[in-house]
């Protein structure tokens, strides 16, 4: 499974003019990756970690993570940090909600607190933006 190629196909489908065929292509790609998800393959999981730092690939990762259950614990920190660095407070939910689904609000909150002093998280007000989706108030 070549994840770079699949991410490129996903990106192409997202930008396709024919939205109906694009929708089907996206679902086909995501189903394939999710059903062949490399849970115990550190090398393949490292691809997902690196992809979270790419502006385009992170949305492919988010879509795949929405279908993978349970999420590998090795990706929890990376997904939480990516969500806290995401400038769009409406989009970071796609990165954080799969974490909440698998690990619960408390574990996600603990992970968020670990990254709350990260300079880019502070600059982005990332903790507060993500706290909304985790259901945290006045933290």
Backbone as ProteinMPNN parsed JSONL, in Angstrom:
{"seq_chain_A": "XXXXXXXXXXXXXXXXXXXXXXXXXXXXXXXXXXXXXXXXXXXXXXXXXXXXXXXXXXXXXXXXXXXXXXXXXXXXXXXXXXXXXXXXXXXXXXXXXXXXXXXXXXXXXXXXXXXXXXXXXXXXXXXXXXXXXXXXXXX", "coords_chain_A": {"N_chain_A": [[0.863, -1.178, 0.0], [0.815, 2.028, -1.05], [1.054, 4.838, 0.572], [1.622, 7.519, 0.016], [0.86, 7.756, -2.679], [-1.87, 7.13, -2.463], [-2.732, 9.222, -0.824], [-2.294, 11.33, -2.573], [-4.108, 10.672, -4.604], [-6.465, 10.949, -3.148], [-6.368, 13.708, -2.587], [-6.548, 14.682, -5.172], [-9.13, 13.803, -5.837], [-10.634, 15.283, -3.996], [-10.433, 17.792, -5.09], [-11.719, 17.517, -7.497], [-13.939, 18.241, -10.215], [-16.351, 16.911, -10.769], [-18.393, 16.228, -8.418], [-19.907, 14.06, -7.497], [-18.693, 11.647, -8.493], [-16.257, 12.121, -7.308], [-16.863, 11.962, -4.583], [-17.468, 9.217, -4.369], [-14.984, 8.121, -5.091], [-13.334, 9.118, -3.037], [-14.487, 7.854, -0.79], [-13.942, 5.193, -1.485], [-11.104, 5.126, -1.446], [-10.58, 5.834, 1.252], [-11.913, 3.786, 2.649], [-10.396, 1.588, 1.78], [-7.803, 2.173, 2.82], [-8.369, 2.358, 5.575], [-9.338, -0.226, 6.11], [-7.067, -1.675, 5.676], [-5.363, -0.783, 7.557], [-2.281, -0.129, 9.109], [-1.827, -1.25, 11.947], [0.144, -2.415, 13.636], [2.573, -1.749, 12.557], [5.3, -0.036, 12.798], [6.794, 1.497, 10.93], [4.954, 2.161, 8.872], [3.081, 3.508, 10.43], [4.611, 5.666, 11.132], [4.568, 7.091, 8.792], [2.017, 8.255, 8.881], [2.318, 9.95, 11.082], [4.256, 11.756, 10.097], [2.808, 12.77, 7.935], [0.866, 14.286, 9.192], [2.045, 16.701, 9.542], [1.979, 17.921, 7.155], [0.315, 20.198, 5.101], [-1.705, 19.365, 3.283], [-1.831, 16.527, 3.352], [-2.547, 16.007, 5.975], [-5.303, 16.144, 6.159], [-6.152, 13.962, 4.763], [-5.163, 12.0, 6.49], [-6.748, 12.613, 8.733], [-9.29, 11.94, 7.766], [-8.996, 9.182, 7.331], [-8.485, 8.384, 9.977], [-10.942, 8.832, 11.095], [-12.295, 6.593, 10.449], [-10.936, 4.491, 11.543], [-10.877, 2.305, 14.211], [-10.003, 0.837, 17.158], [-7.981, 3.816, 17.533], [-4.464, 3.685, 17.071], [-2.469, 3.9, 19.948], [-0.018, 5.07, 19.675], [-0.36, 7.119, 17.877], [-1.842, 9.04, 19.129], [-0.708, 11.338, 20.537], [0.422, 12.744, 18.39], [-1.811, 13.334, 16.801], [-3.312, 14.913, 18.569], [-1.56, 17.089, 18.98], [-1.39, 18.041, 16.32], [-4.039, 18.856, 15.976], [-4.141, 20.962, 17.783], [-2.437, 22.736, 16.649], [-3.679, 23.446, 14.355], [-4.947, 26.124, 12.56], [-7.622, 26.708, 11.899], [-10.47, 26.813, 13.702], [-12.77, 25.392, 13.22], [-12.076, 23.213, 11.776], [-10.267, 21.689, 13.227], [-11.574, 19.805, 14.676], [-11.803, 17.478, 13.178], [-9.445, 16.228, 13.507], [-9.221, 15.848, 16.263], [-11.561, 14.608, 17.302], [-11.623, 11.783, 16.59], [-9.718, 10.89, 18.424], [-10.915, 11.389, 20.901], [-13.061, 9.671, 20.67], [-11.843, 7.133, 20.776], [-10.141, 7.232, 23.088], [-11.324, 8.762, 25.068], [-12.458, 11.714, 26.839], [-10.953, 12.491, 29.095], [-8.319, 11.374, 28.878], [-7.552, 12.594, 26.493], [-7.659, 15.263, 27.257], [-5.563, 15.279, 29.172], [-3.406, 14.809, 27.474], [-3.584, 17.082, 25.877], [-2.972, 19.027, 27.79], [-0.268, 18.505, 28.167], [0.817, 19.551, 25.861], [0.138, 22.18, 25.988], [1.891, 24.242, 26.601], [3.529, 24.472, 24.463], [5.197, 26.521, 22.18], [4.057, 27.145, 19.581], [1.47, 26.251, 19.888], [0.544, 27.931, 21.9], [0.745, 30.4, 20.54], [-1.172, 29.975, 18.57], [-3.447, 29.77, 20.071], [-4.273, 27.247, 20.558], [-5.031, 25.361, 22.56], [-7.471, 26.334, 23.641], [-9.051, 26.416, 21.318], [-9.288, 23.719, 20.648], [-10.299, 22.675, 22.988], [-12.995, 23.257, 23.006], [-14.104, 21.289, 21.271], [-13.592, 19.043, 22.694], [-15.183, 19.256, 24.786], [-14.523, 20.709, 26.994], [-14.735, 23.193, 29.421], [-13.936, 26.437, 30.581], [-11.205, 25.904, 31.298]], "CA_chain_A": [[0.0, 0.0, 0.0], [1.618, 3.242, -1.149], [0.247, 5.893, 1.202], [1.818, 8.789, -0.709], [0.011, 7.712, -3.879], [-3.273, 7.177, -2.044], [-2.991, 10.587, -0.363], [-2.363, 12.161, -3.781], [-5.399, 10.359, -5.238], [-7.475, 11.572, -2.289], [-6.278, 15.145, -2.823], [-7.073, 14.893, -6.528], [-10.58, 13.613, -5.769], [-11.186, 16.416, -3.241], [-10.46, 18.947, -5.978], [-12.367, 17.174, -8.762], [-15.149, 19.006, -10.531], [-17.505, 16.024, -10.653], [-18.471, 15.962, -6.973], [-20.482, 12.741, -7.247], [-17.652, 10.624, -8.658], [-15.229, 12.431, -6.308], [-17.356, 11.413, -3.319], [-17.292, 7.765, -4.418], [-13.546, 7.843, -5.102], [-12.85, 9.393, -1.672], [-14.941, 6.754, 0.074], [-13.211, 3.984, -1.88], [-9.731, 5.253, -0.945], [-10.579, 5.818, 2.72], [-12.273, 2.421, 3.073], [-9.255, 0.723, 1.515], [-6.728, 2.452, 3.778], [-8.845, 2.015, 6.918], [-9.429, -1.68, 6.261], [-5.7, -2.204, 5.633], [-4.601, 0.099, 8.432], [-1.116, -0.831, 9.668], [-1.849, -1.056, 13.404], [1.353, -2.874, 14.317], [3.708, -1.517, 11.686], [5.845, 1.279, 13.169], [7.22, 2.257, 9.746], [3.762, 2.72, 8.23], [2.493, 4.491, 11.344], [5.466, 6.852, 11.044], [4.086, 7.862, 7.643], [0.881, 9.045, 9.347], [2.866, 11.013, 11.933], [4.868, 12.765, 9.216], [1.757, 13.373, 7.106], [0.139, 15.267, 9.999], [2.761, 17.973, 9.448], [1.805, 18.4, 5.779], [-0.98, 20.907, 5.016], [-2.69, 18.623, 2.51], [-1.926, 15.129, 3.774], [-3.153, 15.847, 7.308], [-6.747, 15.941, 6.013], [-6.261, 12.554, 4.385], [-4.983, 11.272, 7.748], [-7.945, 12.837, 9.557], [-10.402, 11.162, 7.195], [-8.723, 7.772, 7.628], [-8.631, 8.173, 11.421], [-12.37, 8.819, 11.43], [-12.8, 5.244, 10.158], [-10.13, 3.501, 12.256], [-11.259, 2.193, 15.61], [-9.475, 1.969, 17.906], [-6.767, 4.456, 17.038], [-3.258, 3.241, 17.78], [-2.062, 4.86, 20.976], [1.189, 5.757, 19.208], [-0.736, 8.294, 17.082], [-2.635, 9.966, 19.941], [-0.008, 12.601, 20.772], [0.586, 13.449, 17.115], [-3.119, 13.866, 16.396], [-3.671, 15.999, 19.484], [-0.726, 18.25, 18.654], [-1.827, 18.564, 15.014], [-5.309, 19.569, 16.161], [-3.878, 22.201, 18.517], [-1.7, 23.635, 15.757], [-4.555, 23.799, 13.236], [-5.466, 27.479, 12.771], [-9.065, 26.798, 11.686], [-11.138, 26.176, 14.846], [-13.855, 24.518, 12.772], [-11.496, 22.022, 11.152], [-9.463, 20.866, 14.131], [-12.404, 18.717, 15.215], [-11.581, 16.266, 12.399], [-8.234, 15.61, 14.039], [-9.33, 15.542, 17.692], [-12.698, 13.754, 17.658], [-11.283, 10.346, 16.63], [-8.98, 10.636, 19.672], [-11.915, 11.348, 21.98], [-13.856, 8.459, 20.469], [-11.087, 5.961, 21.223], [-9.482, 7.335, 24.389], [-12.13, 9.494, 26.036], [-12.136, 13.123, 27.081], [-9.942, 12.681, 30.139], [-6.987, 11.105, 28.337], [-7.269, 13.627, 25.496], [-7.376, 16.479, 28.033], [-4.213, 15.123, 29.727], [-2.465, 14.978, 26.368], [-3.641, 18.5, 25.514], [-2.242, 19.785, 28.812], [1.165, 18.326, 27.921], [1.215, 20.407, 24.737], [-0.404, 23.536, 26.165], [2.97, 25.231, 26.704], [4.265, 24.472, 23.191], [5.111, 27.9, 21.666], [3.12, 27.294, 18.46], [0.118, 26.036, 20.433], [0.206, 29.19, 22.581], [0.544, 31.406, 19.491], [-2.404, 29.642, 17.853], [-4.519, 29.588, 21.051], [-4.695, 25.893, 20.216], [-5.718, 24.65, 23.636], [-8.867, 26.789, 23.713], [-9.757, 26.027, 20.096], [-9.568, 22.286, 20.7], [-11.08, 22.406, 24.201], [-14.409, 23.307, 22.629], [-14.507, 20.001, 20.682], [-13.426, 17.997, 23.694], [-16.216, 19.477, 25.781], [-13.929, 21.311, 28.181], [-15.152, 24.591, 29.613], [-13.218, 27.184, 31.623], [-10.037, 25.129, 31.744]], "C_chain_A": [[0.904, 1.234, 0.0], [0.778, 4.42, -0.646], [0.424, 7.251, 0.531], [0.929, 8.85, -1.941], [-1.472, 7.829, -3.508], [-3.647, 8.574, -1.536], [-3.108, 11.535, -1.554], [-3.682, 11.926, -4.529], [-6.546, 10.998, -4.461], [-7.529, 13.075, -2.558], [-6.848, 15.514, -4.195], [-8.6, 14.796, -6.528], [-11.253, 14.774, -5.048], [-11.374, 17.619, -4.164], [-11.13, 18.689, -7.321], [-13.646, 17.985, -8.971], [-16.412, 18.171, -10.388], [-17.588, 15.546, -9.209], [-19.026, 14.576, -6.661], [-19.42, 11.649, -7.38], [-16.527, 10.856, -7.65], [-15.612, 11.824, -4.961], [-17.134, 9.895, -3.272], [-15.817, 7.372, -4.378], [-12.95, 8.044, -3.702], [-13.232, 8.256, -0.738], [-14.194, 5.459, -0.216], [-11.786, 4.006, -1.309], [-9.699, 5.111, 0.572], [-10.928, 4.434, 3.248], [-11.094, 1.467, 2.905], [-8.159, 0.926, 2.562], [-7.151, 2.034, 5.181], [-8.904, 0.499, 7.115], [-8.061, -2.357, 6.205], [-4.772, -1.404, 6.551], [-3.493, -0.666, 9.142], [-0.974, -0.644, 11.178], [-0.526, -1.389, 14.095], [2.61, -2.68, 13.48], [4.276, -0.128, 11.957], [6.263, 2.136, 11.975], [6.026, 2.911, 9.046], [3.092, 3.747, 9.126], [3.314, 5.774, 11.352], [5.057, 7.716, 9.851], [2.932, 8.772, 8.082], [1.339, 10.203, 10.224], [3.459, 12.13, 11.077], [3.807, 13.496, 8.396], [0.951, 14.422, 7.877], [0.804, 16.64, 9.965], [2.659, 18.592, 8.06], [0.399, 18.99, 5.64], [-2.057, 20.11, 4.297], [-2.903, 17.203, 3.045], [-2.615, 14.98, 5.133], [-4.656, 15.616, 7.209], [-7.063, 14.528, 5.531], [-6.15, 11.694, 5.646], [-6.225, 11.402, 8.619], [-9.114, 11.994, 9.069], [-10.215, 9.665, 7.477], [-8.961, 7.496, 9.111], [-10.101, 8.153, 11.844], [-12.986, 7.438, 11.214], [-12.056, 4.144, 10.907], [-10.548, 3.494, 13.722], [-10.801, 0.835, 16.131], [-8.243, 2.558, 17.221], [-5.568, 3.863, 17.764], [-2.818, 4.326, 18.765], [-0.837, 5.657, 20.538], [0.873, 6.995, 18.366], [-1.485, 9.355, 17.891], [-1.953, 11.32, 20.102], [0.111, 13.421, 19.492], [-0.726, 14.065, 16.63], [-3.547, 15.033, 17.273], [-2.86, 17.249, 19.157], [-1.148, 18.862, 17.32], [-3.128, 19.348, 15.144], [-5.089, 20.916, 16.846], [-3.098, 23.218, 17.68], [-2.545, 24.096, 14.561], [-5.166, 25.176, 13.489], [-6.99, 27.598, 12.65], [-9.802, 26.07, 12.811], [-12.335, 25.308, 14.458], [-13.319, 23.211, 12.208], [-10.743, 21.129, 12.119], [-10.261, 19.719, 14.741], [-12.166, 17.405, 14.466], [-10.327, 15.521, 12.851], [-8.42, 15.132, 15.479], [-10.462, 14.555, 18.027], [-12.416, 12.25, 17.566], [-10.508, 9.963, 17.89], [-9.942, 10.496, 20.837], [-12.724, 10.057, 21.887], [-13.145, 7.219, 21.011], [-10.645, 6.061, 22.675], [-10.248, 8.115, 25.448], [-11.598, 10.891, 26.303], [-10.991, 13.306, 28.065], [-8.529, 12.457, 29.61], [-6.595, 12.161, 27.302], [-6.926, 14.931, 26.204], [-5.961, 16.425, 28.612], [-3.156, 15.344, 28.64], [-2.432, 16.435, 25.921], [-2.851, 19.342, 26.504], [-0.731, 19.669, 28.634], [1.674, 19.26, 26.827], [0.798, 21.87, 24.913], [0.674, 24.615, 26.265], [3.857, 25.267, 25.449], [4.105, 25.862, 22.572], [4.11, 28.093, 20.519], [1.668, 27.088, 18.912], [-0.343, 27.314, 21.124], [-0.113, 30.271, 21.55], [-0.786, 31.212, 18.767], [-3.635, 29.623, 18.763], [-5.148, 28.201, 20.872], [-5.441, 25.157, 21.302], [-7.187, 25.035, 23.67], [-9.672, 26.391, 22.491], [-10.161, 24.553, 20.127], [-10.454, 21.94, 21.9], [-12.576, 22.407, 23.901], [-14.89, 21.939, 22.143], [-14.395, 18.86, 21.662], [-14.465, 18.147, 24.804], [-15.679, 20.057, 27.072], [-14.354, 22.77, 28.251], [-14.334, 25.179, 30.731], [-12.036, 26.413, 32.202], [-8.866, 26.064, 31.917]], "O_chain_A": [[1.666, 1.452, 0.942], [-0.094, 4.926, -1.354], [-0.514, 8.047, 0.48], [0.314, 9.881, -2.216], [-2.229, 8.544, -4.165], [-4.753, 9.052, -1.789], [-3.936, 12.447, -1.541], [-4.295, 12.871, -5.025], [-7.486, 11.526, -5.054], [-8.607, 13.643, -2.735], [-7.536, 16.523, -4.349], [-9.279, 15.615, -7.148], [-12.334, 15.204, -5.45], [-12.343, 18.368, -4.038], [-11.111, 19.555, -8.196], [-14.331, 18.357, -8.018], [-17.438, 18.675, -9.93], [-16.933, 14.576, -8.827], [-18.648, 13.978, -5.654], [-19.265, 10.82, -6.482], [-15.908, 9.9, -7.185], [-14.77, 11.239, -4.28], [-16.673, 9.357, -2.265], [-15.445, 6.406, -3.712], [-12.153, 7.226, -3.242], [-12.398, 7.755, 0.016], [-13.854, 4.714, 0.703], [-11.324, 3.01, -0.752], [-8.89, 4.358, 1.113], [-10.303, 3.958, 4.196], [-10.826, 0.641, 3.778], [-7.648, -0.042, 3.125], [-6.368, 1.416, 5.902], [-8.551, 0.002, 8.184], [-7.919, -3.498, 6.644], [-3.56, -1.358, 6.344], [-3.736, -1.729, 9.712], [-0.071, 0.063, 11.626], [-0.131, -0.706, 15.04], [3.603, -3.379, 13.681], [3.787, 0.856, 11.403], [6.108, 3.357, 12.0], [6.088, 4.082, 8.673], [2.585, 4.756, 8.636], [2.766, 6.857, 11.557], [5.185, 8.939, 9.898], [2.884, 9.938, 7.689], [0.81, 11.31, 10.123], [3.191, 13.309, 11.31], [3.903, 14.706, 8.189], [0.411, 15.35, 7.274], [0.179, 17.637, 10.326], [3.197, 19.673, 7.82], [-0.586, 18.355, 6.015], [-3.224, 20.182, 4.681], [-4.04, 16.747, 3.171], [-3.205, 13.936, 5.412], [-5.235, 14.964, 8.077], [-8.112, 13.971, 5.854], [-6.943, 10.775, 5.849], [-6.7, 10.415, 9.179], [-9.84, 11.404, 9.868], [-11.172, 8.97, 7.821], [-9.572, 6.487, 9.463], [-10.454, 7.524, 12.842], [-14.065, 7.145, 11.73], [-12.49, 2.993, 10.909], [-10.569, 4.532, 14.384], [-11.182, -0.201, 15.586], [-7.562, 1.892, 16.441], [-5.654, 3.57, 18.956], [-2.802, 5.513, 18.439], [-0.639, 6.789, 20.98], [1.748, 7.836, 18.16], [-1.734, 10.451, 17.39], [-2.567, 12.351, 19.827], [-0.074, 14.638, 19.503], [-0.743, 15.182, 16.112], [-4.082, 16.025, 16.779], [-3.414, 18.344, 19.068], [-1.251, 20.084, 17.21], [-3.3, 20.383, 14.5], [-5.764, 21.896, 16.531], [-3.104, 24.413, 17.976], [-2.166, 25.023, 13.846], [-5.826, 25.384, 14.506], [-7.584, 28.5, 13.241], [-9.767, 24.841, 12.873], [-12.856, 24.567, 15.292], [-14.035, 22.21, 12.169], [-10.593, 19.934, 11.866], [-9.681, 18.768, 15.266], [-12.309, 16.331, 15.049], [-10.18, 14.325, 12.6], [-7.841, 14.12, 15.873], [-10.32, 13.75, 18.948], [-12.927, 11.496, 18.395], [-10.627, 8.836, 18.371], [-9.804, 9.592, 21.662], [-13.031, 9.43, 22.901], [-13.771, 6.36, 21.632], [-10.757, 5.09, 23.423], [-9.852, 8.122, 26.613], [-10.439, 11.2, 26.027], [-10.15, 14.186, 27.883], [-7.636, 13.265, 29.868], [-5.437, 12.574, 27.243], [-6.001, 15.632, 25.794], [-5.234, 17.417, 28.552], [-2.136, 15.991, 28.878], [-1.363, 16.966, 25.62], [-2.14, 20.266, 26.109], [0.005, 20.616, 28.914], [2.821, 19.704, 26.863], [1.09, 22.702, 24.054], [0.388, 25.789, 26.034], [4.829, 26.02, 25.399], [2.978, 26.342, 22.449], [3.394, 29.093, 20.488], [0.751, 27.698, 18.361], [-1.487, 27.735, 20.955], [-1.117, 30.973, 21.668], [-1.444, 32.184, 18.397], [-4.755, 29.475, 18.273], [-6.357, 28.012, 21.011], [-6.378, 24.41, 21.018], [-8.056, 24.165, 23.723], [-10.853, 26.063, 22.608], [-11.251, 24.192, 19.683], [-11.264, 21.016, 21.831], [-13.331, 21.633, 24.49], [-15.956, 21.476, 22.55], [-15.03, 17.82, 21.486], [-14.605, 17.27, 25.657], [-16.299, 19.919, 28.126], [-14.331, 23.485, 27.25], [-14.062, 24.507, 31.726], [-11.886, 26.286, 33.417], [-7.776, 25.627, 32.287]]}, "name": "protein", "num_of_chains": 1, "seq": "XXXXXXXXXXXXXXXXXXXXXXXXXXXXXXXXXXXXXXXXXXXXXXXXXXXXXXXXXXXXXXXXXXXXXXXXXXXXXXXXXXXXXXXXXXXXXXXXXXXXXXXXXXXXXXXXXXXXXXXXXXXXXXXXXXXXXXXXXXX"}
